[in-house]
Amino acid sequence: DEMERYGGLPALPSGSGKTVSPEEREAFEEKMASIWKQRQEEIQNVQEEFMADMPKMLLQRIRYVKGYLENPREHRETLLQDRLAAKQEESSDGADDEVEDNAHVVSDIVEVLKDVEYHVTDVDHARDFHTLGGWPVLVSLLTDALHYPSTGLDDDINSSAATALLTDEDRGIVDEIQSAAAWAVGSAVKNHEEFHSWALEDLSQAFDPPAPKPVTAVSLLLANIEAYNTDDASSSLSTAAQSKRQKCLYAIASLVRANPAAAQQFLELNGPAILGTSLDRIMSANGDISPADAKFASKVLGLGEDLLGDVLINDNSNGGANTAGNKQLIESLT
């Protein structure tokens, strides 16, 4: 069917022992060259159309997230109902085809964020996403209070008052959302020097009412990890919580690696101590360390090694201009 659009392939002479004349070969090659040229033009047109529509698509995703933040509880309830319905459909005859047909539809906040993450891995798309105002909206999802806006924002932007109102099932959905948001944050910056400043942008005005103190992507990500270090936190995290903790660490690493200013804020916010406490809790499991905990611990150690390497590179490149800060970072990581 595909070849019919190009007029089909030219037929070669058939039969044993029959050779192709120069004229027949030339005609065949010309036809194949024509098909190839037409195909390349079609591919280029599709790519150009896709690129032209990308800012519009990103803006739609940003508006969807804003819509979620206007009524997060209703969105989550709908998501839970849709998932329950999907499970029931999967158990009925003939439902598999329908589920497969609808698998590409971006229809809830988690899928929207995963779609954003996929697109912002491209540098140009990440830049467009930031220009369109998506960054503060995305990062704001990392606060528990915005998922229960009726509690408002106090001095602790991830307040226990908001968290206490979440059922276990609802808490799992919020963790999924925040995991996807952290993943998108990490993929957007991905150690790209042009985007280093995003790590320290003050996002306090992104909240309504505005947060009482400066808020950055680094501070929110660390707050999410620190929440698992408290005495009230369960020693056995849910699957969603494990994923969120891992994705928050991934985002922090993307923001602070090869980014001296962000690494300095990471230090000022007691980032090394927070991650160190996480490691202590994991190691206190008396040898019963889960695969998720082992993976998290290895990534923490890898980040520490990378930050120490950055210190050595910075010292050599700037003549030791920030010796005190580098020394403090080294001491906190060793």
N, C-alpha and C positions, 0 to 999 in steps of 0.2 A: 504493500500500500504506500509506503514511504517513497519508493522509487518511482511510482506512477506520477508523482508530482514533477519529477525531473524528466519524464518521457521514457523512463526505463533505461537499462543498459543496452548498448549496441551489441548485436549478436556477432559472435566470431564464427568463422567457418568451422564446421564440425566434420568429423570423419577421420579415420585413422590415416596417418601419414600425410595429411594435407597441411601445407604450410600457409601462413598468413602473408599475403602480399604487402609490400610497402604502403600501398594506397589504403588497404584495409586497416593496417596498424595505425596509420596516421589519422584515419577517421575515428578509430576507437579512442586514441589518445586525446583528440580534440573534444570528443563527447565527454570523456571522463574529466577533462580539465574544465569544461563548461559546468558539469555537475558540481565539481569541487568549489568553483567560484560562487555558484548560486548558494550552495550550502553555507559557505563562509559569510556571505552577505546576510543570510538569514540569522546566523548566530550573532553577528555584530549588531543587527537590529534589535534582537531580543535583549542583548546586554545593555545597549544604550537605553532601551525602554525601561529595563529594570533599574538602572542607575538613576534615571530621571525620576522614577517613582519612589526611590528609597527615602528621601527626606519626608515625603508625604506619608509613607508607611511608618517611619519613626515617630512622626508627629501623632499619628493615630495611636501608636503604642503609649506615648506619653499621656495622651488624653485619657486612655483607658485606665492607666495607673491613677491619674487624678480622680477619675470617676470612682475607683475603688476607695480612695482615701475619703471621699465624701460620705460614703456609707459602707465602711469595711465589714461590719457585722453581717449585713444583708448579703454582700458578695460571698462571704465565707459560707453562710448558710446555703446559698444557692449552689456553691461548689460542692458541698457535702451531699446535697440532694442529688446532684448530677452524677456524682461518683457512685452513690448507692444505686441509682437507676442503671448506670453502666454495668455494674456488677450483676444486676438482675438480668440485663439483656444478654450478657456473656453466658449466662447459665441456660438461656433458652435456645431452642433450635434455630439455626439460620442467623443468629445474631453476630457471629464472627465477621461475616462479610460486611455488615452494616458498621460495626465498630472499626474495621479496617478502612472503610470508605471515609469515615469521619475523623480518622486519626490526624489528618493534616490541619484540621480546623483549630484556630487559636481562639478559644472560647472562655478562658478563665484567667485570673490574675497570675497563677503560677505559669501557665503556658505562655502568656504574654511576656513575662520576664525571661523565660528560657529563650523565646524568640529574640528578644532584645539582646541577650547575651550572645547568641549566635551571630547577629549582625554587627555588634560593636567590636568583635574580634578584628574587623577590618578597620584600619586606621582612619580612613576617610569617613566611614559610617560613625565611628566613635566621635570624631570631631563634629559631625553634623548633629549627633545626639546631644552633645554638650551645648552647641550653639542654639539649638531649639529649646533649651531649658530643661532637658531631661535629667541632668546630673543631680540637682537638689531633690527632685521628685523621687528619683531612684534611691538615693542615699537615705532619704527620710523614712523609707520603709524599714530601716534597721532599728527604729525605735518602737518599743512595745506600746507606748502611749498613743501613737497614731492609729494603732489597730483597735484601740478602745478610746476614741477621742473624748468621750464624756468625762474621763478622769482629768483631762487637761495636762499641762506640762508643769512639773515642779522642778526643783533643783536637780533631781535625778531623772534624766530624760528617759531612761529605761526603768521607770519606777516600779516598785513591787506592788503598788496599788493597782496598776494596770494589769500586771501579770496575775495577780490574785483573782481577777475576774474571769480568767480564761479557764474553761474546762479542759480536761486532758485532750479531748478530741480537737477542740478549737486551738489549743496550744500547739498541737501538731501541725495544723494548717498554717498558723502564723510562722512556725519554724520553717515550714516549706517555703513560704513566701520570702522570708528573710534570707534563707539559704540561696534562693534563686537571685535575689537582689545582690547579695554579696558576691555571688559568682559573676554577675554582670559587671559589677564594680571592678573586680579584679581583671576581667577580660578586657574591659574598656581601656584601662591604663597600661596594663601588661608591660611594665618597665619601659614605657616609651617616654623619652625625655621631654617631648613637647607637652605631655600631659602631666608632668610632675606637679605643677601648681594646683591641680585639682585636689590633691591630697590634703591641702591646707586651706581650701576655700571655706570661709565661715558661712555655714548654712543655717544659722540661727533664724534668719528671716524666712526660711522655708516653712516654718511652723506657724500655726494660728491658734493661740497668740505666739509671738516670737519666743524662742527659747531664752531663758534669762542669762545664759552665758554662751561663749563661742562654742560652736559645734562643727566638727569636721568629720570627714569619712574615717580618718584614723581613730578619732576618739570614740565614734559609735561602734566601730568594729571591735575595738579593745573592750568596750563596755559589754558587748555581747559575749565575748569569751570569758571575761571576768565573772559574769553572772553564773557561770558553771563552777566557779571556785568557792562559792559561799557554803556555809555549813548547811543551809537549807536545800542546796542543790543535791539531787540524787546522784549517787555514785555510779548508777547504771543509767546512761542516757538513752532516750528513745532513738530510733533510727533517724527521725527527722532532726532531732537535736544534734546527733553526731554529724550529720551532713552539714547542718548550719555551722557548727563549730569549725569543721574542716574548711568550708567555703570562706568563712570570715578570716581564717588564717591565710588562705590563698590570696584574698583581697589585700590583707595587710602586707604580705610579702610583695605583691605587685606594686603597692604604693610606696614602700620604703626602700626597696632595693635600688641602689645607684641613685638615690634621692636624698642627699645629705639633710636638707631642710625637713623632710618628712621623718627621716630617721631621728633627728633631734627632737621632734615633737613626740615621736614614739618613745623616746627615752624620758622626756619630761612627764609623760602620762603614765610612767612606770610600766611600760610595755614589757621590758625584759622580766620584771618581777611578776607580772601577771602570767606570762607564759611559763615562767619558772614554777609558779604555784600550780599551774595546770599539770606540769610534768611531775611535781611532787605527788599530786593526787593520783596520777596514773601509776606511779611507781609504788605507792602505798597499797596497791591491790594485792600484795603478797603473792606475786607471780601469776595471778589470774588476770592477765592483760588481754583485752579483746583486740581483734584485728583493727577495729576502728581507732582504739586508743593507741595502738602501736604505730599506725599510719600517722596519726596526729603528732605523736612524739617525734617521729623521724623528721617530719616537716618542720617542727619547731627547731630541732637541732640543725637542720639544713639552713633555715633562715638565719640562725645565729652565726653559722659559719660564713654565710654570704655577707652579713653585715660587718663582720670582722675583716673580711677581704676588702669591702668598700672602704673601711677606715684606712687600711694600708695604702690603697690606691689614692685616696684623697690626700693623705699626708704627703705622699710623694709628688702629687701634682700641684698642691698649693703651698708647698714649703712649710707645712706644719702650722698654718694660720689658725686652725681651730684645734690646737693641741689639747686644751682643757676638755672640750666637748668630746673629742675622740677618746681621750683617756677615760672619761666617765662612762662612755659607751662600752669600751673594752672591759672595764671593771664590772659593769652590770651583766655582761655576757659570759664572764669567766668565773 
